[in-house]
C-alpha cells in the first residue's frame, strides 16, 4: 500500500467511526441514555470530526467528500434554524385543531439542536458521497 492509499484508507475509517458514533447518539439521547455512554461517544464524534478536518485536504477525492458533506451540513443547519420551529408549530396547530389531545406542553426550540443535526447531516452526506450515490 502506498502512503496516499493508506492515508485515504485511514481517513475513510475515521469517517466510519464518526458516522457510527453519530447514529448511536441519535438513538441513545432520545432514549435518555446515561452520560457513561453518551459522553465518550460525543468525544469520539468530535475527535473524528477534528481528524477529518485537519487531515482531509490531501487529495481530490477526499476534498470532494469534505466539501459535499460540509455544504449539506451548512444547508441543514440553516434550514433547521429558519424553518424548524415553524414546522413544529404548524404540526402542533394541526394536531390541536383536530381535537385529539389537549395543547402540547412547551417544547425546547428545534433550533437548539441545529448544531447536532448539522453534525449528523455532515456524516450522513459524507457516507452517501463516498458510496457514490449522489
DRENLUMMAR-978673 format. One record per residue (C-alpha): residue in one letter; x, z, y. Coordinates in nm, 2 decimals, decimal comma, always signed. Example, Ala and Ser with C-alpha at 12.3 -4.5 7.8 and 13.67 -1.06 7.14 Angstrom:
2
[atom 'A' [+1,23 +0,78 -0,45]],
[atom 'S' [+1,37 +0,71 -0,11]],
//
This chain:
134
[atom 'X' [+0,00 +0,00 +0,00]],
[atom 'X' [+0,13 -0,09 +0,34]],
[atom 'X' [+0,14 +0,15 +0,63]],
[atom 'X' [-0,15 -0,03 +0,81]],
[atom 'X' [-0,36 -0,03 +0,49]],
[atom 'X' [-0,30 +0,34 +0,43]],
[atom 'X' [-0,39 +0,42 +0,79]],
[atom 'X' [-0,72 +0,23 +0,77]],
[atom 'X' [-0,80 +0,40 +0,43]],
[atom 'X' [-0,73 +0,74 +0,59]],
[atom 'X' [-0,94 +0,66 +0,89]],
[atom 'X' [-1,23 +0,55 +0,67]],
[atom 'X' [-1,21 +0,86 +0,45]],
[atom 'X' [-1,22 +1,08 +0,77]],
[atom 'X' [-1,53 +0,89 +0,88]],
[atom 'X' [-1,70 +0,95 +0,55]],
[atom 'X' [-1,62 +1,32 +0,57]],
[atom 'X' [-1,77 +1,34 +0,92]],
[atom 'X' [-2,08 +1,15 +0,81]],
[atom 'X' [-2,14 +1,38 +0,51]],
[atom 'X' [-2,09 +1,69 +0,73]],
[atom 'X' [-2,34 +1,54 +0,99]],
[atom 'X' [-2,60 +1,47 +0,73]],
[atom 'X' [-2,57 +1,81 +0,57]],
[atom 'X' [-2,60 +1,98 +0,91]],
[atom 'X' [-2,91 +1,77 +0,97]],
[atom 'X' [-3,07 +1,92 +0,67]],
[atom 'X' [-2,93 +2,27 +0,69]],
[atom 'X' [-3,00 +2,35 +1,06]],
[atom 'X' [-3,38 +2,29 +1,05]],
[atom 'X' [-3,40 +2,50 +0,73]],
[atom 'X' [-3,23 +2,79 +0,90]],
[atom 'X' [-2,91 +2,79 +0,71]],
[atom 'X' [-2,66 +3,07 +0,78]],
[atom 'X' [-2,36 +3,03 +1,01]],
[atom 'X' [-2,15 +3,08 +0,70]],
[atom 'X' [-2,24 +2,72 +0,61]],
[atom 'X' [-2,31 +2,56 +0,94]],
[atom 'X' [-2,00 +2,68 +1,14]],
[atom 'X' [-1,74 +2,53 +0,90]],
[atom 'X' [-1,94 +2,21 +0,88]],
[atom 'X' [-1,96 +2,19 +1,26]],
[atom 'X' [-1,58 +2,24 +1,29]],
[atom 'X' [-1,53 +1,97 +1,02]],
[atom 'X' [-1,77 +1,73 +1,20]],
[atom 'X' [-1,59 +1,78 +1,54]],
[atom 'X' [-1,25 +1,77 +1,38]],
[atom 'X' [-1,33 +1,44 +1,21]],
[atom 'X' [-1,45 +1,30 +1,54]],
[atom 'X' [-1,13 +1,41 +1,71]],
[atom 'X' [-0,92 +1,24 +1,44]],
[atom 'X' [-1,12 +0,93 +1,47]],
[atom 'X' [-1,09 +0,93 +1,85]],
[atom 'X' [-0,71 +0,99 +1,86]],
[atom 'X' [-0,60 +0,77 +1,57]],
[atom 'X' [-0,86 +0,49 +1,59]],
[atom 'X' [-0,71 +0,22 +1,81]],
[atom 'X' [-0,46 +0,08 +1,56]],
[atom 'X' [-0,62 -0,24 +1,46]],
[atom 'X' [-0,90 -0,47 +1,55]],
[atom 'X' [-1,13 -0,38 +1,26]],
[atom 'X' [-1,12 -0,01 +1,34]],
[atom 'X' [-1,15 -0,06 +1,71]],
[atom 'X' [-1,47 -0,27 +1,65]],
[atom 'X' [-1,62 +0,00 +1,43]],
[atom 'X' [-1,54 +0,26 +1,70]],
[atom 'X' [-1,69 +0,05 +1,98]],
[atom 'X' [-2,01 -0,02 +1,79]],
[atom 'X' [-2,06 +0,34 +1,69]],
[atom 'X' [-1,98 +0,48 +2,04]],
[atom 'X' [-2,22 +0,23 +2,20]],
[atom 'X' [-2,50 +0,32 +1,97]],
[atom 'X' [-2,44 +0,69 +2,03]],
[atom 'X' [-2,44 +0,64 +2,40]],
[atom 'X' [-2,77 +0,45 +2,39]],
[atom 'X' [-2,93 +0,71 +2,17]],
[atom 'X' [-2,83 +0,99 +2,39]],
[atom 'X' [-2,97 +0,82 +2,70]],
[atom 'X' [-3,29 +0,73 +2,52]],
[atom 'X' [-3,34 +1,09 +2,39]],
[atom 'X' [-3,27 +1,23 +2,74]],
[atom 'X' [-3,50 +0,99 +2,92]],
[atom 'X' [-3,79 +0,93 +2,67]],
[atom 'X' [-3,76 +1,22 +2,41]],
[atom 'X' [-3,97 +1,48 +2,59]],
[atom 'X' [-4,22 +1,22 +2,69]],
[atom 'X' [-4,27 +1,11 +2,33]],
[atom 'X' [-4,31 +1,48 +2,21]],
[atom 'X' [-4,56 +1,55 +2,49]],
[atom 'X' [-4,75 +1,23 +2,41]],
[atom 'X' [-4,77 +1,32 +2,04]],
[atom 'X' [-4,88 +1,68 +2,13]],
[atom 'X' [-5,15 +1,54 +2,36]],
[atom 'X' [-5,29 +1,31 +2,09]],
[atom 'X' [-5,28 +1,60 +1,84]],
[atom 'X' [-5,45 +1,84 +2,07]],
[atom 'X' [-5,72 +1,58 +2,17]],
[atom 'X' [-5,81 +1,53 +1,80]],
[atom 'X' [-5,93 +1,89 +1,78]],
[atom 'X' [-5,74 +1,95 +1,46]],
[atom 'X' [-5,54 +2,25 +1,58]],
[atom 'X' [-5,51 +2,46 +1,90]],
[atom 'X' [-5,25 +2,38 +2,15]],
[atom 'X' [-4,90 +2,39 +2,00]],
[atom 'X' [-4,66 +2,66 +2,11]],
[atom 'X' [-4,39 +2,60 +2,37]],
[atom 'X' [-4,11 +2,39 +2,23]],
[atom 'X' [-3,74 +2,35 +2,31]],
[atom 'X' [-3,70 +2,03 +2,51]],
[atom 'X' [-3,58 +1,75 +2,29]],
[atom 'X' [-3,31 +1,66 +2,54]],
[atom 'X' [-3,14 +1,99 +2,44]],
[atom 'X' [-3,04 +1,82 +2,12]],
[atom 'X' [-2,93 +1,49 +2,27]],
[atom 'X' [-2,56 +1,56 +2,20]],
[atom 'X' [-2,62 +1,65 +1,84]],
[atom 'X' [-2,84 +1,35 +1,79]],
[atom 'X' [-2,57 +1,13 +1,95]],
[atom 'X' [-2,30 +1,25 +1,71]],
[atom 'X' [-2,53 +1,18 +1,41]],
[atom 'X' [-2,61 +0,84 +1,56]],
[atom 'X' [-2,23 +0,77 +1,60]],
[atom 'X' [-2,15 +0,84 +1,24]],
[atom 'X' [-2,45 +0,65 +1,10]],
[atom 'X' [-2,38 +0,35 +1,31]],
[atom 'X' [-2,01 +0,37 +1,22]],
[atom 'X' [-2,10 +0,35 +0,85]],
[atom 'X' [-2,36 +0,07 +0,90]],
[atom 'X' [-2,10 -0,13 +1,08]],
[atom 'X' [-1,84 -0,05 +0,82]],
[atom 'X' [-2,06 -0,18 +0,54]],
[atom 'X' [-2,11 -0,50 +0,74]],
[atom 'X' [-2,49 -0,47 +0,77]],
[atom 'X' [-2,50 -0,52 +1,14]],
//
